Amino acid sequence: MLAAAEQPAGADSAQTQPDANGHDSDGLGPDYPLSQVQYKPALSSAWLKHGHSKAVKDVIHGLMDLGPLTVALMDTPHLQRLKRLKQLGITSSVWPCATHNRFEHSLGTAHLAATHASHLHLVMGSSNDDKVRASDVALVEAAGLCHDLGHGPFSHCFEKFLKVIGKTDWTHEFMSVALLDHLYTSECSEEVQKWLPEHQLKKLFDMITASEEPKNAKGWLYDIVANGRNSLDVDKFDYLPRDSYYTGCSLSTDFNRVIKISKVIDDEICFRWKEYQNVFQVYGDRAKMHQLIYHHSVTGGAEYMIIDCLAAADRTLKFSEDILDPEQYLMLDDSIESVIRTWGRWHKGHPSETDPNITEAQKLLRRLDQRNLYKCCNSVLIPSENLAWYQKPTVKAVLDCNRTGTSVHEDDVIVDEYSVHMTAGNQNPLDKVSFYDFAFSETKRRVSKDQVSNLLPVNFQEKHLRLYCKLEQHDPRWGDTVDALHSALETWTRQNFGNNFVSATPRPKKTLNNSQRGASQGETSGSEPANKRAKRALAKDF
């Protein structure tokens, strides 16, 4: 325990007594250091003295001190599994360096969660009845660590795969809670139970699931990791700069500053009004990452190939049946790709060695290796004035607009729709954020964008429609099909949005398959290649 002289000025040096269960009044384990905490440096110092914390060096946040509960959770199969899940799924097919994993992100979120909770308590002061205790900081830090436990192989791509096969009521947030509950009752939970009593488990569950309404006392604590009120949470404060770092897409938000200008008023996290633009930039940077990185057209083609690969393999492997069983789900991670690739090696001589479903999945993985991806043929931005009535068209509706004379099969086409918004649909997200005027203010208010700047956007949401062709590039039909799909989507949009509408994707140059490329370069039989003729003609001039 820290001596009173070692605590920051204004700290309450009174000690809490253990209850009948051996936990102190904060609900922590009997040896948990520092019964009441003012800010994270003091907390980290106490943890280090007791030898239960870890200092972890991170590429984004530098040196991070993690508390004993977080360390106990880290060293379990449930958390270690996150090392085998890429944060951005198949995005590395476009940005080769984007191979960071969910474990890194979870550590960073835990660090920011404890930092934010500690800062808010420092601002509130020790005399406040709603003061933060060590248990609050420990729980918020643990929530940051565990909030993504439930993600499946290839991250969000797995949830899209489940929707394709008809399992639409499953979310990774639900599975995070299920895995955390399983962790607490598993054989590896002895150290976790030492720091986390069972009656605190429900609080931890609530902290990792977003809700617009306060869940109980100190409702603002439940908005630090997953903020259902306005989506300003440390989850974004970590994954946005982390994904930006690994993809090379620069952002302009100072996320640490956003934390430092926050304080709690009326059980809600509020922000200094003069930082309106900086807070707004959080939402702007999120939209930028969705536009440039998360919804990149090439990444989209690779994702649909992974979805088809998982769907084919699942018909044999049945791993989708494990999504409600935490014990089985623990074994489901990105290594499913290796299972599919090496299937024949481990089933030699077995009737399933040449399983047609696995063969289909392996064919798609080989296409990924050869970068023979599903082709994005055309992309259109839905006009903002038409969003109110617009509905995603079916493949048949688009193909009915094909006027090229090329026959296109519906099974070879994907109609993709995605939205980019600032977390609140077409509403200004800051309409849901409360602000305060001065550092000593005890009242909160909303700020209209008209009071701040006329340069802020009018629309806060956009929708895009894309067509993908599944054919392989060496297929003789590939070039004509790509051209036909480009024209079909243009015709459909003009019919629905007016004749002056222009698609976002330029009309492709003459699309050729491999054999046609050779012919176009003068490599037909009996003729000299065009490049050699040009060199010979140039030599004559000299």
C-alpha positions as CSV (number, residue, x, y, z in Angstrom):
1,M,0.0,0.0,0.0
2,L,1.2,3.5,-0.8
3,A,2.1,5.6,2.3
4,A,0.0,8.7,2.7
5,A,3.1,10.8,1.9
6,E,3.4,9.1,-1.4
7,Q,-0.1,9.8,-2.5
8,P,-0.9,12.8,-4.6
9,A,-2.1,16.0,-2.9
10,G,-5.7,15.7,-1.8
11,A,-5.8,11.9,-1.8
12,D,-7.8,10.2,0.8
13,S,-5.4,8.2,2.9
14,A,-8.1,6.3,4.8
15,Q,-7.9,2.5,4.1
16,T,-10.9,0.3,3.4
17,Q,-11.4,-2.9,5.3
18,P,-11.9,-6.3,3.8
19,D,-15.4,-7.7,3.8
20,A,-16.5,-11.2,4.8
21,N,-15.3,-12.6,1.5
22,G,-11.8,-11.2,1.8
23,H,-12.4,-8.3,-0.7
24,D,-12.0,-4.7,0.2
25,S,-15.0,-2.3,-0.1
26,D,-14.0,-1.5,-3.7
27,G,-14.8,-5.1,-4.6
28,L,-11.2,-6.0,-5.3
29,G,-9.1,-8.9,-4.2
30,P,-7.7,-8.9,-0.7
31,D,-4.2,-7.8,-1.7
32,Y,-5.2,-5.3,-4.3
33,P,-3.0,-2.3,-4.0
34,L,-4.3,1.2,-3.3
35,S,-7.9,1.2,-2.1
36,Q,-8.6,4.6,-3.6
37,V,-6.8,6.1,-6.6
38,Q,-6.4,9.6,-7.9
39,Y,-4.7,9.0,-11.2
40,K,-2.9,6.4,-13.2
41,P,0.7,7.2,-12.3
42,A,0.0,6.6,-8.6
43,L,-1.9,3.4,-9.5
44,S,0.9,2.1,-11.7
45,S,3.5,2.9,-8.9
46,A,1.5,0.8,-6.4
47,W,1.1,-2.1,-8.9
48,L,4.8,-2.1,-9.7
49,K,5.7,-2.2,-6.0
50,H,3.6,-5.3,-5.5
51,G,5.1,-7.0,-8.6
52,H,1.7,-7.7,-10.2
53,S,1.8,-5.3,-13.1
54,K,3.5,-5.3,-16.5
55,A,5.1,-2.5,-18.5
56,V,4.5,-3.1,-22.2
57,K,6.1,-1.1,-25.0
58,D,3.6,-0.2,-27.7
59,V,4.3,1.4,-31.1
60,I,1.4,3.8,-30.7
61,H,1.3,4.7,-27.0
62,G,4.8,4.0,-25.9
63,L,5.3,2.4,-22.5
64,M,2.0,1.2,-21.0
65,D,1.7,0.1,-17.4
66,L,-1.0,-2.6,-17.0
67,G,-2.5,-3.5,-13.7
68,P,-2.7,-7.0,-12.0
69,L,-6.3,-7.8,-13.1
70,T,-5.3,-7.0,-16.8
71,V,-2.1,-9.0,-16.5
72,A,-4.0,-12.0,-15.1
73,L,-6.5,-11.8,-18.0
74,M,-3.7,-11.4,-20.6
75,D,-2.2,-14.8,-19.6
76,T,-5.2,-16.9,-20.5
77,P,-6.0,-18.8,-23.8
78,H,-9.0,-16.5,-24.3
79,L,-6.8,-13.4,-24.7
80,Q,-3.9,-15.1,-26.3
81,R,-6.2,-16.2,-29.1
82,L,-6.4,-12.6,-30.2
83,K,-2.8,-12.9,-31.3
84,R,-4.1,-15.2,-34.0
85,L,-6.6,-12.7,-35.3
86,K,-5.6,-9.9,-37.7
87,Q,-7.1,-6.6,-36.7
88,L,-8.0,-5.7,-40.3
89,G,-8.7,-9.2,-41.7
90,I,-7.8,-9.5,-45.4
91,T,-6.9,-5.8,-45.7
92,S,-3.2,-6.8,-45.9
93,S,-3.9,-7.9,-49.5
94,V,-3.9,-4.2,-50.3
95,W,-1.7,-2.7,-47.5
96,P,1.0,-5.4,-46.9
97,C,2.0,-3.9,-43.5
98,A,-1.6,-4.1,-42.1
99,T,-0.9,-7.4,-40.3
100,H,-1.3,-6.2,-36.7
101,N,-3.5,-8.3,-34.5
102,R,-6.4,-7.8,-32.1
103,F,-4.2,-8.5,-29.1
104,E,-2.2,-5.3,-29.8
105,H,-5.4,-3.3,-30.1
106,S,-6.8,-4.7,-26.9
107,L,-3.7,-3.8,-24.9
108,G,-3.9,-0.3,-26.3
109,T,-7.5,0.1,-25.5
110,A,-7.0,-1.2,-22.0
111,H,-4.2,1.4,-21.5
112,L,-6.3,4.3,-22.8
113,A,-9.4,3.1,-20.7
114,A,-7.4,3.3,-17.5
115,T,-5.8,6.6,-18.5
116,H,-9.2,8.2,-19.3
117,A,-10.8,6.9,-16.1
118,S,-7.9,8.2,-14.0
119,H,-7.9,11.6,-15.7
120,L,-11.7,12.0,-15.1
121,H,-11.2,11.3,-11.4
122,L,-8.3,13.8,-11.2
123,V,-10.6,16.5,-12.7
124,M,-13.5,15.6,-10.4
125,G,-11.5,15.8,-7.2
126,S,-11.4,13.6,-4.2
127,S,-14.2,15.4,-2.5
128,N,-16.7,14.3,-5.2
129,D,-19.2,11.7,-4.0
130,D,-18.8,10.0,-7.4
131,K,-15.1,9.5,-7.1
132,V,-13.2,6.8,-8.9
133,R,-11.9,3.9,-6.8
134,A,-9.1,1.5,-7.8
135,S,-11.8,-1.1,-8.6
136,D,-13.3,1.3,-11.2
137,V,-9.9,1.9,-13.0
138,A,-9.2,-1.8,-12.8
139,L,-12.6,-2.8,-14.3
140,V,-12.5,-0.2,-17.0
141,E,-8.9,-1.3,-18.0
142,A,-10.1,-5.0,-18.0
143,A,-13.1,-4.0,-20.2
144,G,-10.8,-2.4,-22.7
145,L,-8.7,-5.5,-22.8
146,C,-11.7,-7.9,-23.3
147,H,-14.0,-5.8,-25.5
148,D,-13.0,-7.6,-28.7
149,L,-12.7,-11.2,-27.3
150,G,-15.6,-12.4,-29.5
151,H,-14.2,-11.6,-33.0
152,G,-13.9,-14.5,-35.4
153,P,-11.5,-15.3,-38.2
154,F,-10.7,-12.4,-40.5
155,S,-12.4,-10.1,-38.0
156,H,-15.6,-8.3,-39.3
157,C,-15.4,-10.5,-42.5
158,F,-16.5,-13.4,-40.3
159,E,-19.8,-11.7,-39.3
160,K,-20.5,-11.0,-43.0
161,F,-19.9,-14.7,-43.7
162,L,-22.4,-15.7,-41.0
163,K,-25.0,-13.3,-42.5
164,V,-24.5,-14.9,-45.9
165,I,-25.3,-18.4,-44.5
166,G,-28.3,-17.1,-42.7
167,K,-27.0,-16.6,-39.1
168,T,-28.0,-12.9,-38.7
169,D,-28.5,-12.7,-34.9
170,W,-24.9,-13.2,-33.8
171,T,-22.5,-10.4,-33.0
172,H,-18.9,-10.4,-31.7
173,E,-20.1,-8.3,-28.7
174,F,-22.4,-11.1,-27.6
175,M,-19.5,-13.6,-28.0
176,S,-17.1,-11.3,-26.0
177,V,-19.4,-11.5,-23.0
178,A,-19.9,-15.3,-23.5
179,L,-16.1,-15.9,-23.7
180,L,-15.5,-13.7,-20.7
181,D,-18.0,-15.7,-18.6
182,H,-16.4,-18.9,-19.8
183,L,-12.9,-17.6,-18.9
184,Y,-14.1,-16.8,-15.3
185,T,-15.2,-20.4,-14.7
186,S,-12.4,-22.1,-16.6
187,E,-9.4,-23.9,-15.0
188,C,-7.1,-21.0,-15.9
189,S,-9.1,-18.4,-13.9
190,E,-7.6,-18.8,-10.5
191,E,-5.4,-15.7,-10.8
192,V,-8.3,-13.8,-12.4
193,Q,-10.6,-14.6,-9.5
194,K,-8.0,-13.4,-7.1
195,W,-8.4,-9.9,-8.5
196,L,-11.9,-10.0,-9.8
197,P,-14.7,-11.1,-7.4
198,E,-17.8,-12.6,-9.1
199,H,-20.1,-9.8,-8.1
200,Q,-18.1,-7.4,-10.3
201,L,-18.4,-9.6,-13.4
202,K,-21.7,-8.1,-14.4
203,K,-20.2,-4.6,-14.4
204,L,-17.4,-5.8,-16.6
205,F,-20.0,-7.3,-19.1
206,D,-21.9,-4.0,-19.2
207,M,-18.7,-2.0,-19.8
208,I,-17.9,-3.8,-23.1
209,T,-21.4,-3.5,-24.5
210,A,-22.6,-0.1,-25.7
211,S,-25.9,1.4,-24.5
212,E,-27.5,4.8,-24.9
213,E,-28.9,4.7,-21.4
214,P,-26.8,4.7,-18.2
215,K,-26.7,1.2,-16.8
216,N,-26.4,2.1,-13.1
217,A,-24.6,4.4,-10.8
218,K,-21.5,6.0,-12.3
219,G,-23.0,5.6,-15.8
220,W,-20.1,7.6,-17.4
221,L,-17.7,4.7,-16.5
222,Y,-19.7,2.5,-18.9
223,D,-19.1,5.0,-21.8
224,I,-15.3,4.9,-21.7
225,V,-14.8,1.7,-23.6
226,A,-18.0,1.4,-25.6
227,N,-19.9,4.7,-25.7
228,G,-23.5,4.2,-26.8
229,R,-24.4,7.8,-26.4
230,N,-22.2,9.4,-28.9
231,S,-19.5,6.8,-29.9
232,L,-16.6,8.8,-28.4
233,D,-14.7,6.0,-26.7
234,V,-11.2,4.7,-26.3
235,D,-11.9,1.8,-28.7
236,K,-11.8,4.4,-31.5
237,F,-9.0,6.3,-29.9
238,D,-6.8,3.2,-30.3
239,Y,-7.9,1.5,-33.5
240,L,-7.9,4.7,-35.6
241,P,-4.3,5.7,-35.0
242,R,-3.2,2.1,-34.9
243,D,-4.8,1.2,-38.3
244,S,-3.5,4.5,-39.6
245,Y,0.0,3.7,-38.6
246,Y,0.0,0.3,-40.3
247,T,-1.6,1.4,-43.5
248,G,0.2,4.7,-43.8
249,C,-3.0,6.8,-43.9
250,S,-2.3,9.9,-41.9
251,L,-4.9,11.3,-39.5
252,S,-5.1,14.7,-37.9
253,T,-6.9,14.1,-34.6
254,D,-4.9,14.5,-31.3
255,F,-6.6,11.7,-29.4
256,N,-4.8,12.4,-26.2
257,R,-6.0,15.9,-26.2
258,V,-9.6,14.7,-26.6
259,I,-9.1,12.7,-23.4
260,K,-7.5,15.7,-21.5
261,I,-10.4,18.1,-22.3
262,S,-13.0,15.8,-20.9
263,K,-14.8,15.9,-17.5
264,V,-17.9,14.4,-16.0
265,I,-21.0,16.5,-15.5
266,D,-24.4,15.0,-14.5
267,D,-23.1,11.5,-15.0
268,E,-22.0,12.1,-18.6
269,I,-18.5,12.6,-20.1
270,C,-18.4,16.2,-21.6
271,F,-15.9,18.1,-23.6
272,R,-14.6,21.7,-23.6
273,W,-16.7,23.6,-26.1
274,K,-13.8,25.4,-27.7
275,E,-12.4,22.0,-28.8
276,Y,-15.5,21.4,-30.9
277,Q,-13.5,21.1,-34.1
278,N,-11.0,18.7,-32.6
279,V,-13.8,16.4,-31.2
280,F,-15.5,16.6,-34.6
281,Q,-12.3,15.5,-36.2
282,V,-12.6,12.1,-34.4
283,Y,-15.7,11.4,-36.5
284,G,-14.1,12.8,-39.6
285,D,-11.0,10.6,-39.3
286,R,-13.2,7.6,-38.7
287,A,-15.1,8.4,-42.0
288,K,-11.8,8.9,-43.8
289,M,-10.5,5.5,-42.7
290,H,-13.7,3.8,-43.9
291,Q,-13.5,5.6,-47.3
292,L,-9.9,4.9,-48.0
293,I,-9.0,1.8,-46.1
294,Y,-11.9,-0.3,-44.7
295,H,-14.0,-0.1,-47.9
296,H,-11.3,0.0,-50.5
297,S,-12.7,-1.6,-53.7
298,V,-9.8,-4.2,-54.0
299,T,-10.2,-5.1,-50.3
300,G,-13.9,-5.6,-50.9
301,G,-13.2,-8.1,-53.7
302,A,-10.7,-10.1,-51.5
303,E,-13.3,-10.1,-48.6
304,Y,-16.0,-11.6,-50.8
305,M,-13.6,-14.3,-51.9
306,I,-12.9,-15.1,-48.2
307,I,-16.6,-15.2,-47.5
308,D,-17.1,-17.6,-50.4
309,C,-14.1,-19.6,-49.2
310,L,-15.5,-19.9,-45.7
311,A,-19.0,-20.7,-46.9
312,A,-17.6,-23.6,-49.1
313,A,-15.4,-25.0,-46.3
314,D,-18.1,-24.7,-43.7
315,R,-20.3,-27.2,-45.6
316,T,-17.6,-29.8,-44.6
317,L,-16.0,-28.4,-41.5
318,K,-19.2,-27.1,-39.8
319,F,-17.3,-24.5,-37.8
320,S,-20.3,-22.1,-38.0
321,E,-22.0,-24.5,-35.5
322,D,-19.4,-23.5,-32.9
323,I,-20.4,-19.8,-32.6
324,L,-22.6,-20.4,-29.6
325,D,-20.1,-22.8,-27.8
326,P,-17.3,-20.8,-26.1
327,E,-15.2,-24.0,-25.6
328,Q,-15.2,-24.7,-29.4
329,Y,-15.1,-21.1,-30.5
330,L,-11.7,-20.7,-28.7
331,M,-10.2,-22.8,-31.3
332,L,-11.6,-20.8,-34.2
333,D,-9.1,-18.1,-35.5
334,D,-7.3,-17.1,-38.6
335,S,-5.6,-20.6,-38.7
336,I,-8.7,-21.8,-40.4
337,E,-7.0,-20.7,-43.6
338,S,-4.1,-23.1,-43.0
339,V,-6.6,-25.9,-42.2
340,I,-8.2,-25.4,-45.6
341,R,-4.9,-25.1,-47.4
342,T,-3.3,-28.3,-45.9
343,W,-6.4,-30.4,-45.8
344,G,-5.2,-33.0,-48.4
345,R,-1.9,-33.4,-46.5
346,W,-3.6,-34.5,-43.3
347,H,-6.2,-36.6,-45.0
348,K,-4.1,-38.7,-47.4
349,G,-5.8,-41.9,-48.3
350,H,-9.0,-40.8,-46.6
351,P,-12.2,-40.4,-48.6
352,S,-12.4,-36.8,-47.6
353,E,-8.9,-36.1,-49.1
354,T,-10.6,-34.7,-52.3
355,D,-13.7,-33.2,-50.6
356,P,-15.4,-31.0,-53.2
357,N,-16.2,-28.3,-50.7
358,I,-12.6,-28.0,-49.5
359,T,-11.4,-28.2,-53.1
360,E,-13.6,-25.2,-54.0
361,A,-12.3,-23.3,-50.9
362,Q,-8.7,-24.1,-51.8
363,K,-9.2,-22.8,-55.4
364,L,-10.3,-19.5,-54.0
365,L,-7.3,-19.3,-51.8
366,R,-5.0,-20.0,-54.7
367,R,-6.7,-17.1,-56.6
368,L,-6.0,-14.9,-53.6
369,D,-2.3,-15.9,-53.8
370,Q,-2.2,-15.1,-57.5
371,R,-4.1,-11.8,-56.9
372,N,-6.8,-13.1,-59.3
373,L,-9.4,-11.3,-57.3
374,Y,-13.1,-10.6,-57.8
375,K,-13.1,-7.5,-60.0
376,C,-14.9,-4.3,-59.0
377,C,-16.5,-3.3,-62.3
378,N,-18.2,-0.1,-61.3
379,S,-19.0,2.0,-58.3
380,V,-21.6,4.8,-57.8
381,L,-22.2,7.2,-55.0
382,I,-25.9,7.4,-54.3
383,P,-27.0,11.1,-54.5
384,S,-27.8,12.5,-51.1
385,E,-31.2,13.7,-52.1
386,N,-32.2,10.1,-53.1
387,L,-31.1,8.4,-49.9
388,A,-34.6,8.6,-48.3
389,W,-36.2,6.3,-50.9
390,Y,-33.2,4.4,-52.2
391,Q,-33.1,0.6,-51.8
392,K,-30.3,-1.7,-52.7
393,P,-31.1,-3.3,-56.1
394,T,-31.0,-7.1,-56.8
395,V,-28.5,-8.6,-59.2
396,K,-31.4,-9.3,-61.6
397,A,-32.5,-5.6,-61.5
398,V,-29.0,-4.5,-62.5
399,L,-28.6,-7.2,-65.2
400,D,-31.9,-6.2,-66.7
401,C,-30.2,-2.9,-67.6
402,N,-27.5,-4.6,-69.5
403,R,-27.7,-3.3,-73.1
404,T,-24.3,-4.6,-74.4
405,G,-25.6,-7.9,-75.7
406,T,-23.2,-9.8,-73.5
407,S,-24.8,-12.6,-71.6
408,V,-24.0,-12.4,-67.9
409,H,-24.9,-15.1,-65.3
410,E,-26.3,-13.9,-62.0
411,D,-24.1,-16.3,-60.1
412,D,-21.0,-14.4,-61.5
413,V,-22.1,-11.1,-60.0
414,I,-22.1,-9.5,-56.5
415,V,-24.0,-6.3,-55.7
416,D,-22.2,-4.6,-52.9
417,E,-23.5,-1.7,-50.8
418,Y,-21.7,0.1,-48.0
419,S,-22.3,3.2,-46.0
420,V,-19.8,5.7,-44.7
421,H,-21.1,7.9,-41.9
422,M,-20.1,9.6,-38.6
423,T,-21.8,7.1,-36.3
424,A,-25.1,8.9,-36.2
425,G,-26.6,8.3,-39.7
426,N,-27.2,11.6,-41.5
427,Q,-27.3,13.5,-38.2
428,N,-24.4,15.6,-37.0
429,P,-22.7,13.3,-34.4
430,L,-21.9,16.2,-32.2
431,D,-25.6,16.9,-31.6
432,K,-25.3,14.0,-29.2
433,V,-22.2,15.3,-27.4
434,S,-22.4,17.5,-24.3
435,F,-19.9,20.4,-23.8
436,Y,-18.9,22.6,-20.9
437,D,-17.7,26.2,-21.1
438,F,-14.8,26.6,-18.6
439,A,-12.6,24.3,-16.6
440,F,-14.6,25.1,-13.4
441,S,-18.0,24.7,-15.1
442,E,-20.6,22.4,-13.5
443,T,-23.2,22.7,-16.2
444,K,-23.3,21.1,-19.6
445,R,-24.9,22.2,-22.9
446,R,-25.2,21.2,-26.5
447,V,-23.4,23.3,-29.2
448,S,-24.8,23.7,-32.7
449,K,-22.4,23.5,-35.6
450,D,-23.8,26.9,-36.8
451,Q,-22.3,28.4,-33.7
452,V,-18.9,27.1,-34.6
453,S,-18.3,27.2,-38.4
454,N,-20.0,27.4,-41.7
455,L,-17.4,25.0,-43.2
456,L,-18.7,21.9,-41.4
457,P,-20.5,19.4,-43.7
458,V,-24.2,19.5,-44.5
459,N,-24.4,15.7,-45.0
460,F,-23.0,13.2,-42.6
461,Q,-23.7,10.0,-44.4
462,E,-23.1,8.5,-47.8
463,K,-23.9,5.3,-49.5
464,H,-22.0,3.5,-52.3
465,L,-23.1,0.8,-54.7
466,R,-20.6,-1.5,-56.4
467,L,-20.7,-4.4,-58.8
468,Y,-18.1,-7.2,-58.6
469,C,-17.4,-9.9,-61.2
470,K,-16.4,-13.3,-59.8
471,L,-15.0,-14.7,-63.1
472,E,-11.3,-15.5,-63.2
473,Q,-9.2,-13.2,-65.4
474,H,-8.2,-16.0,-67.8
475,D,-11.8,-16.8,-68.5
476,P,-12.6,-15.8,-72.1
477,R,-15.8,-14.1,-70.9
478,W,-14.0,-11.9,-68.3
479,G,-13.4,-8.8,-70.4
480,D,-16.8,-8.6,-72.0
481,T,-18.5,-9.3,-68.6
482,V,-16.6,-6.6,-66.8
483,D,-17.5,-4.1,-69.5
484,A,-21.2,-5.3,-69.5
485,L,-21.5,-4.9,-65.7
486,H,-19.9,-1.4,-65.9
487,S,-22.5,-0.3,-68.5
488,A,-25.4,-2.1,-66.7
489,L,-24.8,-0.2,-63.4
490,E,-24.5,3.1,-65.3
491,T,-27.8,2.4,-67.0
492,W,-29.5,1.5,-63.8
493,T,-28.3,4.6,-62.0
494,R,-29.5,6.9,-64.8
495,Q,-32.9,5.3,-64.8
496,N,-33.2,5.8,-61.1
497,F,-31.3,9.1,-60.5
498,G,-31.6,11.0,-63.8
499,N,-29.8,11.1,-67.2
500,N,-27.1,13.4,-66.0
501,F,-25.8,11.0,-63.3
502,V,-22.2,9.9,-63.8
503,S,-20.7,6.9,-62.1
504,A,-17.6,7.2,-59.8
505,T,-15.6,4.6,-61.8
506,P,-14.2,5.7,-65.2
507,R,-15.2,3.4,-68.0
508,P,-12.5,0.8,-68.3
509,K,-10.1,0.6,-71.2
510,K,-10.7,-2.3,-73.5
511,T,-10.7,-5.2,-71.0
512,L,-8.7,-8.1,-72.4
513,N,-8.0,-11.6,-71.2
514,N,-4.5,-13.1,-71.2
515,S,-4.7,-14.5,-74.7
516,Q,-6.1,-11.3,-76.1
517,R,-3.3,-9.3,-74.4
518,G,-0.7,-11.3,-76.3
519,A,-2.5,-10.7,-79.6
520,S,-2.8,-7.0,-78.9
521,Q,1.0,-6.7,-78.4
522,G,1.7,-8.2,-81.9
523,E,2.4,-11.7,-80.6
524,T,0.2,-13.4,-83.1
525,S,1.7,-16.1,-85.3
526,G,3.7,-14.9,-88.3
527,S,4.1,-11.3,-87.0
528,E,6.9,-9.6,-85.2
529,P,6.1,-8.2,-81.7
530,A,5.2,-4.5,-81.9
531,N,7.9,-3.5,-79.3
532,K,10.6,-5.1,-81.4
533,R,9.4,-3.4,-84.5
534,A,9.5,0.0,-82.7
535,K,13.1,-0.6,-81.5
536,R,14.2,-1.6,-85.0
537,A,12.6,1.5,-86.5
538,L,14.2,3.8,-83.9
539,A,17.6,2.3,-84.6
540,K,17.4,3.1,-88.3
541,D,16.9,6.8,-87.4
542,F,20.4,6.8,-85.8
